[in-house]
Amino acid sequence: MDGPNETVRKPATSARMYDFYLGGAHNFAADRRAALKVIEQYPTVPAVARTNRAFLGRAVRFLADAGVRQFLDIGSGIPTSGNVHEIAQRSVPEARVVYVDIDPVAVAESREILHGNDLATAIHGDLRDPKAILDDPGVHGMLDLTRPVAVVLAAVLHFVPDDTQAHGVVDELLTALPAGSHLVISHGAAETFLLGDERTAAARSVYTRQTSTAGKPRTREEVSRFFGARCELVEPGVSWAPDWRPAADDPTDFENDTRRSGMWAAVGRLL
Ligand SMILES: C[S@@+](CC[C@H](N)C(=O)[O-])C[C@H]1O[C@@H](n2cnc3c(N)ncnc32)[C@H](O)[C@@H]1O
């Protein structure tokens, strides 16, 4: 993605670092440097990203097959293979998708890919301001919020480190949606990325200093609380990402020890 004007001063973003982990081409030198510093601490991070992406694909396929017609994917990232609209519209051609990301590059790339697709769009938005997302004309123009929607928060809630704020955001989103909606979450695991550990501190400081986005892994119990009493968890509940309804074409990175995937994953149905 580097052009002749690529500037080393461009700050890294978590979206483009994730693109680098996944082997994508939509990243700059600063993103690669920051990503490599994280990989130095945790060499499994690219495999964690692949595993997360595979969970996301399975969750969307499951929901589309279950009849879900509307998806609101917040923290959607830079489009890569197995995008939500591709998977959903393969099962349900009339499925509608809105992508939301804080990174303007991710939004621009998404819009480019979606050109000509009348049933999917991308908007710029901040998960920490759910009201602005829900009020955005791009959301209203595409989704009917009086009918069930699947809200996808894949590998993004750990970028809202304040627990009260993170729970407030999820509550506000769920409050705006009717029963029968779904919540999809994958989340960095505090059981893997130990908060007291030097390596985790070093990796977190890369995100805080290079992207100004602090990251915070959470425990299984903390992730379960996002679903609270308002959602019924789809089987198998909050699981290590590779264990959530595995499929034949899954990456094999953590097949011998799924705990090393470092990602909690779950889907809940709003009661
Ligand atoms: C690790 S990537 C995950 C991408 C995609 N959801 C997936 O699971 O494959 C995290 C994404 O969240 C976005 N992000 C981080 N903080 C955000 C916020 N407050 N609001 C919206 N997006 C955010 C980043 O820009 C990045 O694209």
The ligand as a Gaussian input file, in Angstrom:
#p B3LYP/6-31G(d) Opt

LIG

0 1
 C       -8.576000      -6.363000      15.329000
 S       -9.508000      -5.474000      14.148000
 C      -10.920000      -6.534000      13.928000
 C      -11.514000      -6.470000      12.550000
 C      -12.714000      -7.389000      12.324000
 N      -13.789000      -7.063000      13.225000
 C      -12.342000      -8.828000      12.529000
 O      -12.629000      -9.375000      13.618000
 O      -11.770000      -9.445000      11.651000
 C      -10.181000      -4.196000      15.198000
 C      -10.912000      -3.115000      14.432000
 O      -11.611000      -2.293000      15.364000
 C      -11.470000      -0.941000      14.975000
 N      -11.693000      -0.111000      16.163000
 C      -10.898000       0.041000      17.264000
 N      -11.478000       0.871000      18.146000
 C      -12.684000       1.242000      17.592000
 C      -13.751000       2.088000      18.031000
 N      -13.698000       2.714000      19.198000
 N      -14.817000       2.224000      17.212000
 C      -14.881000       1.596000      16.011000
 N      -13.902000       0.792000      15.548000
 C      -12.821000       0.617000      16.335000
 C      -10.076000      -0.841000      14.409000
 O       -9.932000       0.288000      13.561000
 C       -9.976000      -2.173000      13.674000
 O      -10.422000      -2.046000      12.348000

